[in-house]
Amino acid sequence: MLERALEVAREAALEAGAAIHSFYKDEYTVRDKGEDNPLTDADLAADAILEKRLRGAFPEFGWLSEETADTPDRLTKSHVWIVDPLDGTREFTLGIPEFVVSIGLVVDGRAVLGVLYNPIKEQLFTGIVGQGATLNGEPIQVTPHETLQGSRVVCSRTEMKKGWFDDFMDVLTPIPVGSVAYKFGLVAAGEAESTFTPRPRSEWDICGGVAIVEAAGGQCSDKNGEPYRFNRQKPLVDGVAVSNGQIHKTILELMDR
């Protein structure tokens, strides 16, 4: 079942990505969902494609999307798609190619499968926990780097500008990147050792990425070191700690400071 679900999710991500690409640097409508939270026609087009493809193939699965009105019936389902049709909308509107289509499949509260697709850089990350992860079909793994010293962290531009990493520049290298989910993909592919933030995130921001990082041999938890449980009534998580596993404990200590 997971192999078929991955194939359907992969095709859905590529189709949604193509729709997003057609809006990129073109005229499109931007609506505002709140402070610093834009919504574009590209988000809505991608959401419609994902819902049609994923729910069409697996009508018995639950559904949670950033751009679809939430309904409590998902809480009764063992299998749930959790998606963000366009994670990194802010970057999309600014013409920065650091956004992805994010698809996660949850079974009994655990992220087991993920697909992330950056349609501008044509990077397709996939993973099934326990079976491995790929980037454009080639196997990927997290780095074996064992210490915070010399490690790279993909972080938000806002947090970097606020000086959150200033005290740690002697030990680690911060790399500002847009989308939350895209950061997970980069850690899974060995482009960085970690990404972390004490700020709350939504389940759709991280679900697909969690599956891919874990499939690539990495570790994901909230800021307290607790593994994620998905498909909860309130789909918010208490911070993000994602690493190659080797430096996870150190990352949590750093966040505690």
DOLOBA-14181 format. One record per residue: residue in one letter; x, y, z of N, C-alpha, C in turn. Coordinates in steps of 0.001 Angstrom, whole numbers, padded with zeros to 6 digits, always signed. Atoms other than C-alpha are relative to their C-alpha. Example, Ala and Ser with C-alpha at 12.3 -4.5 7.8 and 13.67 -1.06 7.14 Angstrom:
2
a+000890-001190+000000+012300-004500+007800+000900+001200+000000;s-000820-001190-000060+013670-001060+007140-000770+001090+000730;
***
This chain:
257
m+000826-001209+000000+000000+000000+000000+000864+001264+000000;l-000828-001207-000092+002764+002482+000898+000683+000337-001324;e-000651-000250+001292+004510+002016-002453-000981+000674-000970;r+001007-000613+000882+001283+002817-004301-000320+001435+000462;a+000272-001339-000538+000588+005772-001990+001121+000963-000378;l-001149-000850+000356+004092+007100-002680-000060+000386-001470;e+000083-000280+001443+003610+006823-006447-001081+001035-000285;v+001100-000961+000181+000265+008659-006274+000414+001381+000518;a-000437-001274-000599+001757+011352-003982+001067+000675-000860;r-001071-000532+000867+004784+011765-006252-000607+000679-001238;e+000640-000554+001200+002610+012303-009349-000823+001244+000339;a+000812-001149-000434+000297+014658-007426+000884+001213+000269;a-000929-001097-000307+003262+016736-006213+000549+000624-001283;l-000525-000508+001278+004667+017025-009741-001064+000835-000726;e+001080-000738+000671+001285+018122-011119-000289+001324+000712;a+000224-001231-000775+000722+020639-008297+001161+000973-000201;g-001188-000831+000224+004287+021889-008777-000032+000691-001351;a+000107-000589+001336+003670+022458-012485-000985+001171+000008;a+000978-001094-000117+000611+024569-011608+000631+001208+000691;i-000671-001086-000728+002653+026599-009117+001005+000700-000923;h-001016-000550+000911+005428+027056-011699-000636+000956-001009;s+000663-000836+001006+002915+028519-014167-000369+001386+000549;f+000304-001297-000634+002104+031299-011651+001270+000766+000387;y-001228-000581-000565+005738+031959-010645+000463+001200-000827;k-000441-001253+000628+006879+035525-011417-000965+000473-001090;d+001040-000440+000922+003605+036055-013288-000991+000807+000833;e+001012-000724-000772+000559+038083-012309-000953-001012+000624;y+000941+000866-000695-001506+036291-009702-000567+000802+001156;t+000650-000714-001095-003810+037320-006909+000600-000419+001332;v-000460+000292-001356-002380+037585-003408-001082+000459+000970;r+000909-000363-001085-004875+037481-000552+000813-000101+001290;d-000749+000066-001247-003790+037898+003044-000816-000750+001040;k+000713+000786-001014-004746+035283+005655+000287+000504+001414;g-000374-000484-001330-003274+037297+008498+001403+000560-000061;e-001310-000637-000072-000037+038817+009656+001070-000875-000669;d-001122+000667+000667+002797+037836+007294-000387-001387-000529;n+000482+001322+000425+000688+034985+005893-000796+000126-001300;p+000719-000208+001256-000136+035509+002208-000600-001289-000547;l+000633+001130+000693-002418+033260+000175-000101+000405-001465;t+000029-000348+001421-002103+033155-003609-000854-000981-000791;d+000716+000909+000901-003939+031636-006559+000779-001298-000187;a-000827+001208+000154-001013+029205-006798-000276-000995+001131;d+000341+000871-001141-001775+027846-003279-001299-000753-000279;l+001329+000570+000183-005403+027272-004215-000022-000996-001158;a-000068+000913+001149-004640+025682-007605+000673-001312+000408;a-000730+001195-000444-002131+023298-006013-000850-000825+000962;d+000844+000704-000965-004547+022440-003202-001075-000821-000718;a+001055+000690+000746-007301+021522-005681+000545-001261-000677;i-000626+001151+000666-004922+019219-007589+000307-001107+001008;l-000362+001006-001012-003650+017479-004440-001238-000714+000530;e+001205+000618-000554-007131+016929-003066-000631-000960-001012;k+000586+000858+001039-008413+015546-006371+000801-001292-000166;r-000848+001173+000260-005440+013196-006872+000083-000939+001216;l-000226+000828-001193-004850+011992-003293-001304-000595+000531;r+001283+000498-000509-008460+011730-002150-000701-000864-001041;g+000583+000819+001061-009477+010348-005530+000543-001424+000042;a-000634+001328-000034-006998+007468-005181-000282-000734+001310;f+000195+000616-001324-007615+006899-001460-001152+000703+000727;p+001141-000725-000580-011150+008106-000615-000251-000322+001466;e+000225+000402-001397-011079+006255+002711+000945+000709+000971;f-000973-000677-000869-008129+008323+004036-000551+001352+000470;g+000327-001335-000486-008568+011438+006162+000803+001057-000736;w-000599-001109+000758-007512+014886+004904+000200+001210+000911;l-000295-001253-000710-005802+017880+006528+000929+000815-000889;s-000791-000881+000862-004577+020722+004322-000067+001416+000542;e-000001-001397-000450-003549+024268+005137-001103+000800-000694;e+000924-000821+000783-005893+025529+002422-001413-000573-000112;t+001346+000574+000021-008970+023343+003058-000606+000121+001398;a+000672-000089-001310-011537+023891+005834+000114-001354+000718;d-000211+001238-000766-010751+021349+008564-001334-000566+000475;t+001201+000658-000523-013384+018792+009549+000417-001086+000986;p-000402+000944-001046-013361+016529+012636+000002-001461-000435;d+000065+001411+000383-013971+013334+010629+001392-000613-000187;r-001368+000539+000149-010185+013018+010013+000474-000665+001291;l-000451+000521-001296-009764+012292+013741-000426-001452+000211;t+000467+001392-000117-011621+008995+013265+000762-000938-000932;k-000693+000806+001020-009277+007805+010481+001385-000441+000471;s-001357+000475-000331-006138+005675+010885+001024+000566-000983;h-000877-000518+001054-004640+006944+007573-000467+001404-000390;v+000365-001388+000292-004558+010691+006935+001086+000670-000852;w-000905-000862+000765-002990+012852+004225+000089+001350+000701;i-000193-001338-000575-001490+016015+005725+000878+000778-000971;v-000692-000669+001104-000490+018526+003054+000065+001512+000174;d-000089-001444+000202+000717+022042+002464+000253+000184-001493;p-000126-000082+001451+000089+022784-001216+001155+000892-000464;l-001115-000895+000331+002664+025611-001202+000604+000492+001307;d-000673-000398-001238+004948+025801+001816+001130+000954-000368;g-000959-001030+000385+006940+029017+001557-000634+001018-000931;t+000709-000959+000862+004293+031276-000003+000673+001368+000002;r-000692-001298-000081+006176+034345+001234+001144+000060-001014;e-001115+000046+000947+009253+033302-000771-000521-000023-001446;f+000621+000056+001335+007039+032467-003762-000368+001402-000490;t+000428-001353+000407+005610+036009-003784+001188+000927-000236;l-001199-000832+000160+009142+037469-003547+000906-000491-001131;g-000817+000529+001088+010469+035349-006419+001246-000725+000467;i-001134+000769-000537+012825+033351-004155-000359-001486-000125;p+000403+001391+000285+012848+029671-005290+000252-000969+001151;e-000195+000841-001192+012757+028196-001786-001357-000350+000600;f+001323+000423-000443+009248+026738-001546-000265-001381-000588;v+000284+001363+000450+007795+023256-001945-001475-000347+000131;v+001233+000729-000251+004668+021212-002350+000362-001044+001059;s-000317+000946-001079+004566+019144+000858-001166-000956+000237;i+001007+001043-000213+002687+015849+001217+000523-000984+001043;g-000355+001013-000991+002768+013591+004268-001152-000978+000174;l+001031+000991-000338+000911+010376+005019+000253-000485+001417;v-000073+000394-001407+000180+009563+008646-000793-001280+000199;v+000711+001221-000380-000738+006109+009938+000027-000101+001524;d+000115+000071-001470-002001+005941+013535+000887+001039+000697;g-000700-001114-000661-000437+009312+014372+001458+000174-000370;r-001421-000094+000378+002992+008643+012840+000151+000330-001472;a-000307-000303+001399+004368+010190+009667+000802-001167-000573;v-000673+001179+000558+005320+007208+007496+000507+000223-001421;l-000344-000222+001405+005633+008665+003997+000000+001498-000270;g-000052-001417+000327+006638+012039+002597+000459+000252-001423;v-000451-000494+001304+007016+013869-000712+000104+001515+000096;l-000199-001447+000094+008448+017380-001106+000470+000307-001412;y-000414-000337+001365+008757+019040-004500+000199+001501-000151;n-000312-001389+000347+010491+022313-005369-000067+000094-001524;p+000204+000016+001446+009149+023023-008876+000946+000914-000780;i-000916-000908+000699+011646+025781-009681+001383-000635-000119;k-001301+000688+000028+014787+023865-008734-000127-001450-000473;e+000286+001371+000456+013128+020616-009892+000651-001040+000921;q-000492+000946-001013+014027+018823-006655-001187-000753+000578;l+001077+000837-000518+011781+015908-005719+000562-000919+001082;f-000421+000811-001147+012399+014472-002242-001119-000983+000324;t+001013+000973-000410+010608+011246-001298+000573-000877+001112;g-000475+000921-001035+010772+008862+001635-001113-000833+000592;i+000865+000854-000805+009122+005931+003356+000829-000438+001201;v-000755+000325-001226+010210+005435+006973+000300-001500+000036;g-000416+001392-000040+012198+002214+007263+000411-000554-001351;q-000334+000469+001349+012674+001967+003495+000986+000897-000734;g-000977-000884+000629+014882+004955+002664-000626+001214-000664;a+000424-001260+000603+014701+008375+001024+000778+000242-001285;t-000667-000316+001268+015543+009748-002419-000139+001479-000329;l+000099-001326+000627+016213+013032-004203+000139-000234-001498;n+000050+000254+001448+015222+012853-007895+000395-001441-000331;g-000193+001424+000265+015323+009069-007642+001295-000593+000525;e-001277+000496-000537+018823+008833-006134-000077-000081+001523;p+000068+000130-001459+019201+007549-002535+000717+001149+000721;i-000635-001038-000831+019961+010205+000105+000044-000455+001454;q-000141+000260-001438+021112+010044+003721+000437+001280+000695;v-000496-001119-000798+021726+012534+006495+001518-000142+000167;t-001456+000037-000146+025359+013437+007188+000401-000755+001272;p-000474+000690-001205+027459+011437+009696+000700+000945+000988;h-000713-000998-000822+028811+014703+011259-000412-000129+001476;e+000306+000410-001379+029082+014060+015009-000081+001123+001036;t-000019-001078-001004+029462+017471+016697-000656+001260-000532;l+000564-001299+000371+027817+020874+016734+001062+000835-000719;q-001120-000744+000607+031230+022328+015874+000106-000349-001488;g-000129+000220+001435+031411+022800+012118-001276-000451-000687;s+001252+000450+000612+027770+021856+011557-000732+001173-000670;r+000788-001003+000730+025368+023697+009233-001462-000107+000417;v+001417-000004-000365+021860+024745+010245-000769+000841-001020;v+000878-000783+000876+019188+025768+007740-001038+000669+000893;c+000818-000768-000941+017243+028531+009463-000838+001036-000742;s+000842-001016+000634+014647+031197+008801+000753+001328-000084;r-000630-001316+000182+015767+034566+007458-000383+000946+001143;t+000484-000876-001077+013640+036302+010093+000778-000244+001282;e-000708+000331-001238+015278+034435+012981+001472+000394-000088;m-001395-000398+000172+018724+035089+011532+000152+001519+000149;k-000035-001476-000092+017971+038822+011164-000181+000473+001437;k+000230-000366-001403+016778+038894+014776+001204-000300+000880;g-001229+000280-000739+020227+037663+015818-000035-001251+000854;w+000137+001212-000811+019096+034290+017197+001245-000878-000050;f-001149+000898+000163+022263+032625+015903+001342+000696+000259;d-001235-000783-000165+024762+035395+016687+000966-000610+001017;d-000850+000533-001071+026025+033709+019855+000647-001336-000361;f-000475+001356+000328+026692+030415+018055+000819-000051-001287;m-000693-000049+001284+028510+031599+014923+001390-000640+000047;d-001339+000599-000103+031816+030273+016274-000062-001526-000110;v+000095+001468+000065+030472+026695+016320-000797-000522-001192;l+000792+000521+001111+027888+026431+013563-000206+001057-001084;t+000215-000897+001140+027082+027930+010163-001484+000053-000331;p+001409-000111+000371+023537+029253+009719-000152+000293-001496;i+000290-000208+001424+022147+029059+006158-001472+000370-000109;p+001410-000393+000069+018956+031091+005654-000706-000631-001202;v+000797+000677+001038+016283+029167+003682-001472+000278+000297;g+001410-000361-000154+012578+029903+003081-000875-001036+000676;s+001014+000948-000472+010080+027074+003435+000481-000900+001127;v-000291+000923-001109+009991+025051+006659+000238-001408-000545;a-000097+001361+000534+009404+021819+004733+001262-000187-000845;y-001195+000078+000853+012211+022572+002262+001253-000207+000851;k-001137+000176-000915+014632+022816+005202+000160-001473+000388;f-000038+001431-000341+013706+019239+006177+000635-000794-001147;g-000549+000692+001155+014487+018068+002650+001505+000163-000105;l-001438-000276+000089+017905+019719+002734+000785-000761+001075;v-000651+000798-001058+018764+018033+006057+000035-001475-000419;a+000071+001403+000438+017618+014665+004666+001035-000298-001077;a-000928+000192+001117+019818+015167+001599+001455+000258+000382;g-001370-000212-000443+022898+015958+003708+000553+001377-000326;e-000453-001367+000309+023012+019654+002701+000206+000818+001280;a-000182-000643-001306+022892+020625+006407-000188-001072+001064;e+000120+000976-001101+023097+018882+009772-001284+000158+000802;s+001180-000217-000846+020041+020459+011370-000848+001164-000484;t+000838-001192+000034+017136+022855+011367-000807-000016+001291;f+000746-000027-001269+015453+024018+014567-000563+001379+000280;t+000611-001240-000457+013168+026647+016025-000877-000315+001208;p+000900+000215-001136+011386+026982+019389-001446+000408-000312;r+001333-000513+000320+008407+028567+017616-000932-001131-000439;p+000941+001034+000409+005233+026504+017096-000148-000048-001519;r+000240+000189+001431+004562+025094+013646-001264-000839-000163;s+001192+000800+000290+001516+023527+012005+000414-001367-000515;e-000305+001363+000446+001375+019806+011244+000298-000039-001492;w-000210+000035+001460+001163+020529+007496+001361+000578-000396;d-001342-000528+000292+004466+022473+007657+001055-001099+000033;i-001109+000913-000319+006423+019471+008869-000238-001473-000313;c+000308+001431+000056+004607+016172+008282+000782-000750-001080;g-000737+000662+001079+006061+015232+004884+001492-000003+000254;g-001428-000120-000291+009494+016469+005941+000473-000940+001084;v-000356+000927-001092+009500+014416+009150+000207-001413-000564;a-000117+001348+000573+008889+011214+007170+001280-000138-000822;i-001176+000086+000878+011668+012017+004692+001294+000027+000808;v-001209-000055-000846+014248+012972+007348+000206-001335+000719;e-000133+001277-000710+013507+009816+009342+000339-001133-000974;a-000326+001007+001015+013616+007731+006152+001470+000089-000414;a-001407-000227+000365+017060+009257+005473+000955-000236+001169;g-000843+000332-001148+018306+008209+008926+000148+001088+001040;g-000090-001103-000953+017784+011497+010758-000995-000120+001132;q+000865+000002-001184+015859+012428+013889-000813+001286+000042;c+000900-001151-000095+012871+014753+014417-000737-000040+001334;s+000764-000081-001247+011248+015950+017630-000487+001424+000198;d+000337-001365-000386+009552+018931+019204+001143+000563+000840;k-001115-000647-000707+011662+021360+021250+000318-000670+001335;n-000230+000728-001256+011293+019108+024317+000580-001390-000232;g-000569+001306+000316+012698+016074+022497-001036-001095-000182;e+001066+000998+000158+009302+014363+022178-000259-000269-001484;p+000333+000312+001396+008569+012504+018918-001365+000580-000367;y+001267-000588+000436+005767+013995+016854-001121-001031-000089;r+001226+000753+000252+002209+012645+016933-000874+000901-000868;f+000772-000803+000946+000103+013800+014007-001487-000342+000050;n+001459+000123+000072-003602+014145+013244-000640+000203+001367;r+000625-000349-001278-004442+015757+016558-001061+001073-000237;q+001106-000949+000148-007458+017960+017156+000505+001399-000330;k-000611-001292+000297-005334+021108+017279+001329-000281-000693;p-001192+000432+000747-002721+020641+014527+001197+000947+000105;l-001196-000825-000234+000082+022675+016115+001030-000829+000751;v-001062+000710-000721+003455+021319+017265+000851+001004+000768;d-000742-000870-000911+005642+022717+020035+001471+000081-000408;g-001378-000183+000441+008746+023762+018138+000496-001125-000892;v-000587+000928+000968+010996+021936+015702+001462-000248+000317;a-001416+000390-000094+014241+020027+016216+000215-001144-000989;v-000256+000985+001054+015491+018168+013149+001503-000079-000190;s-001450+000136+000117+018976+016736+012825+000379-001312-000661;n-000528+001266+000526+021189+014002+011442-000010-001101+001073;g+000060+000982-001090+020609+012241+014798+001218+000084+000905;q-001253-000055-000761+024236+012579+015866+000030+001206+000948;i-000106-001227-000806+023828+016145+017173-001351+000397+000614;h+001349-000367-000428+020183+015980+018246-000045+000490+001450;k+000002-000370-001419+020813+016118+021985+000586+001402+000186;t-000649-001318-000093+023127+019124+021533-000920+001102-000517;i+000943-000972+000555+020530+020898+019389-001079+000344+001037;l+001016-000227-001022+017910+020454+022134+000543+000849+001141;e-000622-000808-001060+020329+021847+024736+000174+001441-000440;l-000180-001343+000577+021060+024803+022467-001325+000758+000011;m+001322-000632+000015+017346+025505+022072-000456+000362+001405;d+000377-000249-001392+016872+025297+025822+000620+001288+000516;r-000664-001242-000408+019325+028154+026211-000699+001216-000576;
***
